[in-house]
Amino acid sequence: MIRTTEELTNEERERLRRREKANAEGRLSWHDGSTPQEQAAMIERFRKAQKWVHEHKEQYDGQFVCLYGDRLISHGTDGKAVYREAKEKGIKTPFITRVKANELPFGGW
């Protein structure tokens, strides 16, 4: 079902207005409002982080690590503390994972 703009709440109208403005300016945005270029940069940081975890899994086994690309931001056994430290250091969306050096792959049933 399609609703007319008169039926939208003020918040919905504002969201629609921002999206239309971004489209008009050639900045097609993703669900979080980031541009395709920003999304590509985030994907590249994620790939670098995955590589870093693979290369350092023995050293940080059992710990939570927060990475920004291939740069270690924080680590420790308390995931909440690692997250908190990353936010304090200005990381908007921390990539945090628990490193498991000797985990066997899941085979399923």
VMD Tcl script that draws the C-alpha trace (Angstrom):
set ca {
  {0.00 0.00 0.00}
  {1.28 3.49 -0.83}
  {0.47 6.39 1.47}
  {0.38 10.05 0.46}
  {2.70 12.46 2.23}
  {-0.28 13.98 4.04}
  {-0.76 10.66 5.82}
  {2.84 10.54 7.09}
  {3.93 11.63 10.53}
  {6.23 14.65 10.83}
  {9.16 12.33 11.52}
  {8.38 10.25 8.42}
  {8.09 13.41 6.29}
  {11.46 14.66 7.53}
  {13.09 11.31 6.77}
  {11.57 11.37 3.27}
  {12.73 14.97 2.74}
  {16.33 14.09 3.73}
  {16.32 11.07 1.44}
  {14.94 13.06 -1.51}
  {17.58 15.75 -0.92}
  {20.35 13.14 -0.89}
  {19.01 11.64 -4.12}
  {18.83 15.08 -5.76}
  {22.44 15.76 -4.75}
  {23.58 12.44 -6.20}
  {24.27 10.91 -2.80}
  {22.18 7.78 -2.87}
  {22.33 6.63 0.71}
  {22.14 3.28 2.41}
  {19.80 2.50 5.30}
  {22.13 4.23 7.78}
  {22.46 7.36 5.67}
  {26.00 6.63 4.49}
  {27.02 7.15 0.89}
  {28.20 4.34 -1.40}
  {31.77 5.63 -0.99}
  {31.46 5.45 2.81}
  {30.03 1.94 2.52}
  {32.96 0.86 0.31}
  {35.41 2.23 2.90}
  {33.60 0.33 5.68}
  {33.74 -2.90 3.68}
  {37.47 -2.42 3.09}
  {38.04 -1.81 6.83}
  {36.10 -5.01 7.57}
  {38.26 -7.02 5.15}
  {41.42 -5.64 6.75}
  {40.06 -6.47 10.21}
  {39.30 -10.07 9.19}
  {42.84 -10.45 7.86}
  {44.29 -8.94 11.06}
  {42.31 -11.37 13.24}
  {43.52 -14.32 11.19}
  {47.15 -13.16 11.46}
  {46.99 -12.46 15.23}
  {44.64 -15.17 16.47}
  {47.28 -16.99 18.54}
  {48.39 -13.80 20.29}
  {44.85 -12.67 21.22}
  {43.18 -16.07 21.69}
  {40.14 -15.83 23.97}
  {40.13 -12.03 24.00}
  {37.79 -9.49 22.52}
  {39.48 -7.16 20.07}
  {38.26 -3.90 18.59}
  {39.75 -3.03 15.23}
  {39.52 -0.10 12.84}
  {40.68 -1.71 9.64}
  {43.98 -3.37 10.53}
  {44.60 -1.09 13.52}
  {44.04 -2.50 17.02}
  {41.99 -0.06 19.09}
  {41.36 -2.09 22.24}
  {41.47 -5.66 23.54}
  {40.70 -7.65 26.67}
  {38.56 -10.38 28.17}
  {35.63 -8.06 28.94}
  {33.76 -7.27 25.72}
  {31.81 -4.40 27.29}
  {35.01 -2.76 28.48}
  {36.54 -3.13 25.00}
  {33.45 -1.52 23.48}
  {33.47 1.30 26.03}
  {37.15 2.03 25.39}
  {36.58 2.10 21.62}
  {33.72 4.59 22.00}
  {35.89 6.74 24.32}
  {38.55 6.77 21.60}
  {36.00 8.13 19.12}
  {35.17 4.99 17.14}
  {31.61 5.58 15.87}
  {30.78 1.96 15.02}
  {33.29 -0.38 16.69}
  {34.12 -3.69 15.01}
  {34.52 -6.08 17.93}
  {35.04 -9.81 17.77}
  {36.14 -12.55 20.13}
  {39.27 -14.23 18.84}
  {39.21 -18.02 18.81}
  {42.52 -19.53 17.69}
  {41.69 -23.21 17.74}
  {38.00 -23.31 16.95}
  {36.95 -26.21 14.78}
  {34.68 -25.42 11.84}
  {31.00 -26.23 12.38}
  {29.92 -29.22 10.33}
  {26.20 -29.13 11.06}
  {23.86 -32.08 11.10}
}
mol new
graphics top color blue
foreach p $ca { graphics top sphere $p radius 0.5 }
foreach p [lrange $ca 0 end-1] q [lrange $ca 1 end] { graphics top cylinder $p $q radius 0.2 }
display resetview
